[in-house]
Amino acid sequence: MKRPRCGDSGGRTLAGAPCEQLVEQGRPRCCWHPLEESGVTEEQRAEQRRELATRGSVQARLNVMLSLPPETPDPVYRTPADVIAFAERTAGQVLRRELDTRLAAEAHENAALALKAMELTAWATIEALRRSVLGRRRGRP
Ligand SMILES: [Zn+2]
């Protein structure tokens, strides 16, 4: 079901267009365009507007991403042990609400990329050893 808008009940903007503000059940119009016969005083309208503004600022604060201070050092990913230590540190920061889960997920992807690079390096080393061993065997009489 389509949610009612203030304009559906005759609410008009200063320019005269229907007001697009979504309204709650039981309230035909938004707090800026109340029905004249509703008996809502200017004082009550001001209170409703303050309430909406407070809800808006609380929501805005919740949307701010938690992040670590700028002096936080770059992660080091030279060995798998580095990546494990980083993953543990990041998990702790998320659990203590010091770091947003979205940022932690991004850092997790970078750690996974570093692990993949370590894996490819290990495979290259194995391949070089294999060739070296095969070469020696072929060289035998
Ligand atoms: Zn309105």
Backbone and ligand atoms as CSV (ligand in chain L), in Angstrom:
chain,resi,resn,atom,element,x,y,z
A,1,MET,N,N,0.837,-1.195,0.000
A,1,MET,CA,C,0.000,0.000,0.000
A,1,MET,C,C,0.875,1.249,0.000
A,2,LYS,N,N,0.483,2.189,-0.827
A,2,LYS,CA,C,1.233,3.441,-0.939
A,2,LYS,C,C,1.076,4.252,0.345
A,3,ARG,N,N,2.201,4.716,0.900
A,3,ARG,CA,C,2.113,5.529,2.116
A,3,ARG,C,C,1.561,6.903,1.777
A,4,PRO,N,N,0.638,7.394,2.612
A,4,PRO,CA,C,0.035,8.698,2.306
A,4,PRO,C,C,1.027,9.839,2.453
A,5,ARG,N,N,0.829,10.842,1.625
A,5,ARG,CA,C,1.636,12.056,1.695
A,5,ARG,C,C,0.748,13.211,2.128
A,6,CYS,N,N,1.399,14.200,2.704
A,6,CYS,CA,C,0.701,15.402,3.190
A,6,CYS,C,C,-0.167,15.998,2.078
A,7,GLY,N,N,0.371,16.027,0.854
A,7,GLY,CA,C,-0.337,16.611,-0.281
A,7,GLY,C,C,-1.643,15.890,-0.614
A,8,ASP,N,N,-1.734,14.568,-0.274
A,8,ASP,CA,C,-2.965,13.809,-0.527
A,8,ASP,C,C,-4.142,14.396,0.254
A,9,SER,N,N,-3.848,15.018,1.397
A,9,SER,CA,C,-4.898,15.623,2.234
A,9,SER,C,C,-4.954,17.132,2.055
A,10,GLY,N,N,-4.352,17.611,0.976
A,10,GLY,CA,C,-4.469,19.041,0.677
A,10,GLY,C,C,-3.317,19.905,1.147
A,11,GLY,N,N,-2.282,19.299,1.768
A,11,GLY,CA,C,-1.126,20.083,2.203
A,11,GLY,C,C,-0.417,20.679,0.991
A,12,ARG,N,N,-0.159,21.983,1.015
A,12,ARG,CA,C,0.488,22.647,-0.129
A,12,ARG,C,C,1.752,23.358,0.327
A,13,THR,N,N,2.755,23.335,-0.550
A,13,THR,CA,C,3.987,24.074,-0.261
A,13,THR,C,C,3.730,25.564,-0.489
A,14,LEU,N,N,4.705,26.404,-0.124
A,14,LEU,CA,C,4.555,27.847,-0.330
A,14,LEU,C,C,4.332,28.151,-1.809
A,15,ALA,N,N,4.947,27.321,-2.693
A,15,ALA,CA,C,4.798,27.522,-4.140
A,15,ALA,C,C,3.440,27.025,-4.627
A,16,GLY,N,N,2.683,26.335,-3.767
A,16,GLY,CA,C,1.347,25.866,-4.145
A,16,GLY,C,C,1.302,24.428,-4.641
A,17,ALA,N,N,2.460,23.747,-4.707
A,17,ALA,CA,C,2.500,22.354,-5.157
A,17,ALA,C,C,2.103,21.434,-3.998
A,18,PRO,N,N,1.557,20.211,-4.313
A,18,PRO,CA,C,1.222,19.280,-3.233
A,18,PRO,C,C,2.474,18.927,-2.428
A,19,CYS,N,N,2.366,18.922,-1.088
A,19,CYS,CA,C,3.499,18.606,-0.213
A,19,CYS,C,C,3.822,17.120,-0.339
A,20,GLU,N,N,5.104,16.794,-0.566
A,20,GLU,CA,C,5.542,15.406,-0.782
A,20,GLU,C,C,5.886,14.669,0.519
A,21,GLN,N,N,5.814,15.348,1.652
A,21,GLN,CA,C,6.182,14.762,2.947
A,21,GLN,C,C,5.306,13.549,3.267
A,22,LEU,N,N,5.955,12.380,3.554
A,22,LEU,CA,C,5.202,11.192,3.980
A,22,LEU,C,C,4.634,11.461,5.365
A,23,VAL,N,N,3.392,11.022,5.601
A,23,VAL,CA,C,2.784,11.255,6.909
A,23,VAL,C,C,2.516,9.923,7.614
A,24,GLU,N,N,2.525,9.966,8.933
A,24,GLU,CA,C,2.291,8.768,9.736
A,24,GLU,C,C,0.797,8.449,9.774
A,25,GLN,N,N,0.496,7.173,10.080
A,25,GLN,CA,C,-0.896,6.752,10.217
A,25,GLN,C,C,-1.620,7.660,11.217
A,26,GLY,N,N,-2.820,8.076,10.865
A,26,GLY,CA,C,-3.618,8.879,11.790
A,26,GLY,C,C,-3.306,10.364,11.749
A,27,ARG,N,N,-2.279,10.745,10.979
A,27,ARG,CA,C,-1.956,12.170,10.823
A,27,ARG,C,C,-2.106,12.510,9.352
A,28,PRO,N,N,-3.178,13.212,8.994
A,28,PRO,CA,C,-3.418,13.468,7.565
A,28,PRO,C,C,-2.333,14.323,6.920
A,29,ARG,N,N,-1.758,15.225,7.691
A,29,ARG,CA,C,-0.766,16.129,7.094
A,29,ARG,C,C,0.503,16.188,7.940
A,30,CYS,N,N,1.575,16.731,7.341
A,30,CYS,CA,C,2.832,16.872,8.067
A,30,CYS,C,C,2.742,18.046,9.044
A,31,CYS,N,N,3.760,18.190,9.898
A,31,CYS,CA,C,3.685,19.226,10.941
A,31,CYS,C,C,3.823,20.644,10.378
A,32,TRP,N,N,4.213,20.758,9.108
A,32,TRP,CA,C,4.318,22.099,8.512
A,32,TRP,C,C,2.991,22.558,7.900
A,33,HIS,N,N,2.126,21.556,7.563
A,33,HIS,CA,C,0.858,21.904,6.921
A,33,HIS,C,C,-0.327,21.237,7.624
A,34,PRO,N,N,-0.600,21.548,8.892
A,34,PRO,CA,C,-1.701,20.885,9.595
A,34,PRO,C,C,-3.051,21.360,9.053
A,35,LEU,N,N,-4.074,20.507,9.227
A,35,LEU,CA,C,-5.440,20.900,8.866
A,35,LEU,C,C,-5.847,22.049,9.787
A,36,GLU,N,N,-6.486,23.056,9.201
A,36,GLU,CA,C,-6.874,24.220,10.013
A,36,GLU,C,C,-7.813,23.813,11.147
A,37,GLU,N,N,-8.723,22.841,10.832
A,37,GLU,CA,C,-9.718,22.451,11.841
A,37,GLU,C,C,-9.175,21.432,12.839
A,38,SER,N,N,-7.885,21.047,12.713
A,38,SER,CA,C,-7.355,19.996,13.588
A,38,SER,C,C,-7.158,20.473,15.028
A,39,GLY,N,N,-7.193,21.774,15.243
A,39,GLY,CA,C,-7.058,22.306,16.589
A,39,GLY,C,C,-5.652,22.250,17.126
A,40,VAL,N,N,-4.682,21.928,16.243
A,40,VAL,CA,C,-3.284,21.873,16.678
A,40,VAL,C,C,-2.759,23.304,16.799
A,41,THR,N,N,-2.231,23.611,17.954
A,41,THR,CA,C,-1.737,24.981,18.167
A,41,THR,C,C,-0.359,25.152,17.539
A,42,GLU,N,N,0.019,26.392,17.320
A,42,GLU,CA,C,1.352,26.693,16.773
A,42,GLU,C,C,2.433,26.123,17.688
A,43,GLU,N,N,2.174,26.167,19.013
A,43,GLU,CA,C,3.094,25.619,20.013
A,43,GLU,C,C,3.307,24.114,19.791
A,44,GLN,N,N,2.197,23.366,19.555
A,44,GLN,CA,C,2.290,21.913,19.322
A,44,GLN,C,C,3.011,21.606,18.005
A,45,ARG,N,N,2.770,22.429,17.000
A,45,ARG,CA,C,3.454,22.236,15.707
A,45,ARG,C,C,4.957,22.432,15.877
A,46,ALA,N,N,5.325,23.455,16.637
A,46,ALA,CA,C,6.748,23.716,16.879
A,46,ALA,C,C,7.381,22.529,17.608
A,47,GLU,N,N,6.652,21.954,18.574
A,47,GLU,CA,C,7.136,20.786,19.330
A,47,GLU,C,C,7.336,19.592,18.378
A,48,GLN,N,N,6.385,19.355,17.473
A,48,GLN,CA,C,6.502,18.263,16.491
A,48,GLN,C,C,7.735,18.459,15.603
A,49,ARG,N,N,7.965,19.707,15.188
A,49,ARG,CA,C,9.117,19.987,14.328
A,49,ARG,C,C,10.420,19.740,15.076
A,50,ARG,N,N,10.451,20.143,16.369
A,50,ARG,CA,C,11.659,19.911,17.188
A,50,ARG,C,C,11.931,18.407,17.309
A,51,GLU,N,N,10.846,17.633,17.526
A,51,GLU,CA,C,10.957,16.175,17.655
A,51,GLU,C,C,11.573,15.565,16.395
A,52,LEU,N,N,11.035,15.982,15.229
A,52,LEU,CA,C,11.539,15.469,13.949
A,52,LEU,C,C,13.005,15.825,13.758
A,53,ALA,N,N,13.370,17.069,14.120
A,53,ALA,CA,C,14.758,17.517,13.960
A,53,ALA,C,C,15.679,16.696,14.856
A,54,THR,N,N,15.244,16.390,16.086
A,54,THR,CA,C,16.050,15.574,17.005
A,54,THR,C,C,16.244,14.181,16.428
A,55,ARG,N,N,15.136,13.569,15.955
A,55,ARG,CA,C,15.237,12.233,15.356
A,55,ARG,C,C,16.211,12.252,14.181
A,56,GLY,N,N,16.158,13.308,13.366
A,56,GLY,CA,C,17.039,13.439,12.206
A,56,GLY,C,C,18.497,13.520,12.626
A,57,SER,N,N,18.795,14.274,13.685
A,57,SER,CA,C,20.206,14.439,14.086
A,57,SER,C,C,20.731,13.165,14.741
A,58,VAL,N,N,19.851,12.412,15.454
A,58,VAL,CA,C,20.270,11.127,16.032
A,58,VAL,C,C,20.624,10.176,14.897
A,59,GLN,N,N,19.766,10.132,13.854
A,59,GLN,CA,C,20.014,9.259,12.710
A,59,GLN,C,C,21.326,9.641,12.025
A,60,ALA,N,N,21.568,10.942,11.878
A,60,ALA,CA,C,22.790,11.406,11.220
A,60,ALA,C,C,24.024,10.953,11.998
A,61,ARG,N,N,23.940,10.995,13.351
A,61,ARG,CA,C,25.081,10.566,14.160
A,61,ARG,C,C,25.326,9.062,14.006
A,62,LEU,N,N,24.217,8.280,13.893
A,62,LEU,CA,C,24.365,6.825,13.727
A,62,LEU,C,C,25.019,6.490,12.389
A,63,ASN,N,N,24.806,7.360,11.381
A,63,ASN,CA,C,25.344,7.083,10.046
A,63,ASN,C,C,26.822,7.438,9.906
A,64,VAL,N,N,27.369,8.181,10.878
A,64,VAL,CA,C,28.788,8.536,10.813
A,64,VAL,C,C,29.609,7.276,11.050
A,65,MET,N,N,30.590,7.035,10.194
A,65,MET,CA,C,31.403,5.828,10.328
A,65,MET,C,C,32.436,5.978,11.431
A,66,LEU,N,N,32.502,4.982,12.300
A,66,LEU,CA,C,33.541,4.951,13.320
A,66,LEU,C,C,34.852,4.650,12.625
A,67,SER,N,N,35.877,5.453,12.907
A,67,SER,CA,C,37.165,5.186,12.277
A,67,SER,C,C,38.286,5.395,13.286
A,68,LEU,N,N,39.434,4.845,12.986
A,68,LEU,CA,C,40.590,4.934,13.870
A,68,LEU,C,C,41.260,6.289,13.674
A,69,PRO,N,N,42.041,6.750,14.647
A,69,PRO,CA,C,42.699,8.057,14.504
A,69,PRO,C,C,43.665,8.073,13.322
A,70,PRO,N,N,43.890,9.256,12.731
A,70,PRO,CA,C,44.744,9.351,11.536
A,70,PRO,C,C,46.167,8.853,11.767
A,71,GLU,N,N,46.637,8.888,13.028
A,71,GLU,CA,C,48.019,8.445,13.295
A,71,GLU,C,C,48.148,6.917,13.368
A,72,THR,N,N,47.032,6.186,13.155
A,72,THR,CA,C,47.083,4.728,13.153
A,72,THR,C,C,48.044,4.262,12.055
A,73,PRO,N,N,49.035,3.412,12.395
A,73,PRO,CA,C,50.001,2.991,11.368
A,73,PRO,C,C,49.359,2.097,10.301
A,74,ASP,N,N,49.982,2.071,9.122
A,74,ASP,CA,C,49.515,1.182,8.051
A,74,ASP,C,C,49.703,-0.253,8.501
A,75,PRO,N,N,48.753,-1.140,8.124
A,75,PRO,CA,C,48.938,-2.547,8.491
A,75,PRO,C,C,50.135,-3.140,7.754
A,76,VAL,N,N,50.790,-4.101,8.388
A,76,VAL,CA,C,51.919,-4.792,7.762
A,76,VAL,C,C,51.449,-6.195,7.399
A,77,TYR,N,N,51.601,-6.566,6.126
A,77,TYR,CA,C,51.184,-7.895,5.668
A,77,TYR,C,C,52.365,-8.573,4.991
A,78,ARG,N,N,53.435,-8.892,5.752
A,78,ARG,CA,C,54.575,-9.564,5.123
A,78,ARG,C,C,54.452,-11.083,5.224
A,79,THR,N,N,53.843,-11.547,6.318
A,79,THR,CA,C,53.723,-12.993,6.558
A,79,THR,C,C,52.285,-13.314,6.955
A,80,PRO,N,N,51.886,-14.612,6.857
A,80,PRO,CA,C,50.558,-14.982,7.339
A,80,PRO,C,C,50.349,-14.578,8.806
A,81,ALA,N,N,51.410,-14.640,9.600
A,81,ALA,CA,C,51.285,-14.252,11.011
A,81,ALA,C,C,50.911,-12.767,11.137
A,82,ASP,N,N,51.447,-11.922,10.250
A,82,ASP,CA,C,51.071,-10.501,10.239
A,82,ASP,C,C,49.576,-10.350,9.986
A,83,VAL,N,N,49.067,-11.138,9.021
A,83,VAL,CA,C,47.657,-11.042,8.642
A,83,VAL,C,C,46.772,-11.520,9.796
A,84,ILE,N,N,47.203,-12.595,10.465
A,84,ILE,CA,C,46.439,-13.102,11.615
A,84,ILE,C,C,46.394,-12.031,12.709
A,85,ALA,N,N,47.542,-11.421,13.010
A,85,ALA,CA,C,47.590,-10.387,14.042
A,85,ALA,C,C,46.696,-9.203,13.662
A,86,PHE,N,N,46.716,-8.834,12.383
A,86,PHE,CA,C,45.882,-7.732,11.913
A,86,PHE,C,C,44.399,-8.072,12.061
A,87,ALA,N,N,44.030,-9.314,11.661
A,87,ALA,CA,C,42.628,-9.741,11.752
A,87,ALA,C,C,42.155,-9.715,13.205
A,88,GLU,N,N,43.008,-10.143,14.117
A,88,GLU,CA,C,42.647,-10.146,15.540
A,88,GLU,C,C,42.456,-8.717,16.050
A,89,ARG,N,N,43.400,-7.835,15.662
A,89,ARG,CA,C,43.326,-6.437,16.104
A,89,ARG,C,C,42.050,-5.770,15.563
A,90,THR,N,N,41.769,-6.003,14.281
A,90,THR,CA,C,40.594,-5.394,13.644
A,90,THR,C,C,39.300,-5.898,14.276
A,91,ALA,N,N,39.229,-7.205,14.552
A,91,ALA,CA,C,38.030,-7.771,15.186
A,91,ALA,C,C,37.812,-7.119,16.551
A,92,GLY,N,N,38.887,-6.928,17.302
A,92,GLY,CA,C,38.776,-6.286,18.619
A,92,GLY,C,C,38.266,-4.859,18.496
A,93,GLN,N,N,38.765,-4.132,17.487
A,93,GLN,CA,C,38.342,-2.743,17.283
A,93,GLN,C,C,36.857,-2.672,16.932
A,94,VAL,N,N,36.384,-3.635,16.133
A,94,VAL,CA,C,34.961,-3.664,15.775
A,94,VAL,C,C,34.128,-3.991,17.016
A,95,LEU,N,N,34.581,-4.981,17.800
A,95,LEU,CA,C,33.821,-5.389,18.992
A,95,LEU,C,C,33.773,-4.277,20.042
A,96,ARG,N,N,34.824,-3.465,20.111
A,96,ARG,CA,C,34.837,-2.336,21.055
A,96,ARG,C,C,34.181,-1.088,20.460
A,97,ARG,N,N,33.609,-1.219,19.256
A,97,ARG,CA,C,32.966,-0.104,18.530
A,97,ARG,C,C,33.938,1.056,18.301
A,98,GLU,N,N,35.185,0.715,17.984
A,98,GLU,CA,C,36.168,1.746,17.629
A,98,GLU,C,C,36.249,1.884,16.115
A,99,LEU,N,N,35.768,0.855,15.401
A,99,LEU,CA,C,35.902,0.816,13.949
A,99,LEU,C,C,34.598,0.329,13.329
A,100,ASP,N,N,34.143,1.045,12.287
A,100,ASP,CA,C,32.930,0.672,11.573
A,100,ASP,C,C,33.127,-0.666,10.852
A,101,THR,N,N,32.086,-1.494,10.859
A,101,THR,CA,C,32.189,-2.810,10.211
A,101,THR,C,C,32.461,-2.675,8.713
A,102,ARG,N,N,31.995,-1.563,8.102
A,102,ARG,CA,C,32.239,-1.369,6.662
A,102,ARG,C,C,33.728,-1.144,6.396
A,103,LEU,N,N,34.376,-0.387,7.291
A,103,LEU,CA,C,35.823,-0.161,7.135
A,103,LEU,C,C,36.585,-1.449,7.432
A,104,ALA,N,N,36.124,-2.197,8.436
A,104,ALA,CA,C,36.775,-3.466,8.776
A,104,ALA,C,C,36.673,-4.443,7.601
A,105,ALA,N,N,35.521,-4.434,6.913
A,105,ALA,CA,C,35.332,-5.328,5.757
A,105,ALA,C,C,36.298,-4.951,4.629
A,106,GLU,N,N,36.503,-3.651,4.441
A,106,GLU,CA,C,37.440,-3.179,3.416
A,106,GLU,C,C,38.863,-3.633,3.764
A,107,ALA,N,N,39.243,-3.462,5.037
A,107,ALA,CA,C,40.574,-3.868,5.485
A,107,ALA,C,C,40.731,-5.384,5.356
A,108,HIS,N,N,39.647,-6.118,5.631
A,108,HIS,CA,C,39.654,-7.580,5.502
A,108,HIS,C,C,39.956,-7.983,4.054
A,109,GLU,N,N,39.345,-7.271,3.102
A,109,GLU,CA,C,39.596,-7.575,1.683
A,109,GLU,C,C,41.062,-7.343,1.323
A,110,ASN,N,N,41.656,-6.284,1.850
A,110,ASN,CA,C,43.065,-6.005,1.575
A,110,ASN,C,C,43.956,-7.088,2.172
A,111,ALA,N,N,43.608,-7.563,3.371
A,111,ALA,CA,C,44.380,-8.630,4.005
A,111,ALA,C,C,44.276,-9.911,3.172
A,112,ALA,N,N,43.078,-10.188,2.634
A,112,ALA,CA,C,42.873,-11.377,1.800
A,112,ALA,C,C,43.714,-11.277,0.520
A,113,LEU,N,N,43.812,-10.076,-0.025
A,113,LEU,CA,C,44.629,-9.842,-1.219
A,113,LEU,C,C,46.105,-10.119,-0.908
A,114,ALA,N,N,46.551,-9.657,0.255
A,114,ALA,CA,C,47.940,-9.892,0.664
A,114,ALA,C,C,48.195,-11.397,0.827
A,115,LEU,N,N,47.230,-12.121,1.427
A,115,LEU,CA,C,47.386,-13.576,1.579
A,115,LEU,C,C,47.480,-14.258,0.217
A,116,LYS,N,N,46.675,-13.808,-0.734
A,116,LYS,CA,C,46.697,-14.378,-2.089
A,116,LYS,C,C,48.078,-14.161,-2.724
A,117,ALA,N,N,48.633,-12.974,-2.536
A,117,ALA,CA,C,49.970,-12.666,-3.080
A,117,ALA,C,C,51.019,-13.572,-2.427
A,118,MET,N,N,50.870,-13.814,-1.102
A,118,MET,CA,C,51.811,-14.719,-0.413
A,118,MET,C,C,51.697,-16.127,-0.984
A,119,GLU,N,N,50.456,-16.547,-1.267
A,119,GLU,CA,C,50.218,-17.875,-1.819
A,119,GLU,C,C,50.885,-18.016,-3.191
A,120,LEU,N,N,50.736,-16.999,-4.033
A,120,LEU,CA,C,51.339,-17.047,-5.361
A,120,LEU,C,C,52.865,-17.072,-5.260
A,121,THR,N,N,53.411,-16.334,-4.311
A,121,THR,CA,C,54.863,-16.333,-4.097
A,121,THR,C,C,55.329,-17.731,-3.680
A,122,ALA,N,N,54.560,-18.375,-2.790
A,122,ALA,CA,C,54.902,-19.727,-2.335
A,122,ALA,C,C,54.864,-20.718,-3.496
A,123,TRP,N,N,53.826,-20.580,-4.348
A,123,TRP,CA,C,53.724,-21.473,-5.510
A,123,TRP,C,C,54.910,-21.282,-6.456
A,124,ALA,N,N,55.332,-20.048,-6.660
A,124,ALA,CA,C,56.473,-19.765,-7.541
A,124,ALA,C,C,57.740,-20.408,-6.979
A,125,THR,N,N,57.882,-20.357,-5.647
A,125,THR,CA,C,59.049,-20.973,-4.996
A,125,THR,C,C,59.023,-22.487,-5.187
A,126,ILE,N,N,57.839,-23.093,-4.988
A,126,ILE,CA,C,57.684,-24.545,-5.164
A,126,ILE,C,C,58.025,-24.942,-6.599
A,127,GLU,N,N,57.541,-24.168,-7.555
A,127,GLU,CA,C,57.785,-24.453,-8.967
A,127,GLU,C,C,59.289,-24.370,-9.286
A,128,ALA,N,N,59.960,-23.365,-8.736
A,128,ALA,CA,C,61.403,-23.204,-8.969
A,128,ALA,C,C,62.164,-24.395,-8.376
A,129,LEU,N,N,61.759,-24.848,-7.182
A,129,LEU,CA,C,62.403,-26.010,-6.551
A,129,LEU,C,C,62.179,-27.269,-7.389
A,130,ARG,N,N,60.925,-27.438,-7.870
A,130,ARG,CA,C,60.582,-28.620,-8.674
A,130,ARG,C,C,61.465,-28.681,-9.929
A,131,ARG,N,N,61.588,-27.544,-10.615
A,131,ARG,CA,C,62.404,-27.502,-11.831
A,131,ARG,C,C,63.864,-27.815,-11.513
A,132,SER,N,N,64.304,-27.301,-10.397
A,132,SER,CA,C,65.692,-27.506,-10.000
A,132,SER,C,C,65.960,-28.988,-9.710
A,133,VAL,N,N,65.035,-29.661,-8.991
A,133,VAL,CA,C,65.173,-31.088,-8.671
A,133,VAL,C,C,65.105,-31.925,-9.935
A,134,LEU,N,N,64.114,-31.642,-10.814
A,134,LEU,CA,C,63.986,-32.381,-12.075
A,134,LEU,C,C,65.236,-32.239,-12.925
A,135,GLY,N,N,65.781,-31.048,-12.974
A,135,GLY,CA,C,66.976,-30.758,-13.768
A,135,GLY,C,C,68.153,-31.606,-13.277
A,136,ARG,N,N,68.283,-31.753,-11.952
A,136,ARG,CA,C,69.390,-32.538,-11.397
A,136,ARG,C,C,69.241,-34.014,-11.755
A,137,ARG,N,N,67.950,-34.517,-11.660
A,137,ARG,CA,C,67.701,-35.926,-11.974
A,137,ARG,C,C,68.052,-36.230,-13.424
A,138,ARG,N,N,67.671,-35.308,-14.334
A,138,ARG,CA,C,67.945,-35.523,-15.765
A,138,ARG,C,C,69.445,-35.523,-16.013
A,139,GLY,N,N,70.156,-34.796,-15.202
A,139,GLY,CA,C,71.597,-34.673,-15.381
A,139,GLY,C,C,72.364,-35.937,-14.968
A,140,ARG,N,N,71.625,-36.845,-14.197
A,140,ARG,CA,C,72.320,-38.073,-13.718
A,140,ARG,C,C,72.631,-39.027,-14.862
A,141,PRO,N,N,73.661,-39.836,-14.741
A,141,PRO,CA,C,73.966,-40.797,-15.803
A,141,PRO,C,C,73.003,-41.982,-15.813
L,1,ZN,ZN,ZN,3.174,19.100,4.298
